Amino acid sequence: MKKIFLILLMLCAMALSGVQTASAGHFGIQGGASFMGIRDVSYGLTTGYHAGLTYKFKLPLGFAIQPSLLYHMKSSAYDTGSHSVDFKVGYVELPVSFQWGPDLLLFRPFLDVSPFIGCGVNQNFAGHSADEPDNPQMIDSWNSVNRLEYGLGLGGGLEIWKIQLVCRYNWNFGSLLNQANKNDVFAMFRKELNDKNFGGVTLSVAFLF
């Protein structure tokens, strides 16, 4: 995982260095919905959201680089039958979108590869008993949750005038829980959650100025 993280950092550095060869750039605002779960653990996708700023650098031959700075709320749920846990983590996230697509004058379809890194800034992990579903029994702290996130998004988009529509599937790599702390309130779930993390679809709309 350390190698993957280093590769992601290198890609981000390449994106920032690419501005030297970029032509006109455009600031923008971006937001949308996230439909997330934890693979082989969640019993369904839950809805989150993301919003923030973006900047598109146009490159030759149909390429573009578009870094963004977002607040991204990701959530999921896990049910053992006797207990359930609601996971909500808010990240300050830096995705860097590498795009390619032909400019067809009226619109531009494009393919998208977006490595991202982020830092958790708030979270709420609440456990519920089947006997008392409306009464949270545990709310955890950052002692058990990894603040650092990194991953990759793959998808495509359509740009019409100054509006972008993008759909991606996103993988968070690494483990959501801090493996160094094994005697916490998540002890009963660690076998199922070991090396698991968020994954799912994001639908984004951006307006470029």
Secondary structure, 3 states (H helix, E strand, C coil): CHHHHHHHHHHHHHHHHHHHHCCCEEEEEEEEEEEEEECCCCCCCEEEEEEEEEEEEECHHHEEEEEEEEEEEEEEEEECCCEEEEEEEEEEEEEEEEEECCCCCCEEEEEEEEEEEEEEEEEEEEEEECCEEEEEEEECCCCCECCEEEEEEEEEEEEECCEEEEEEEEEECCCCECCCCCCCCCHHHHHHHCCCCEEEEEEEEEEEC
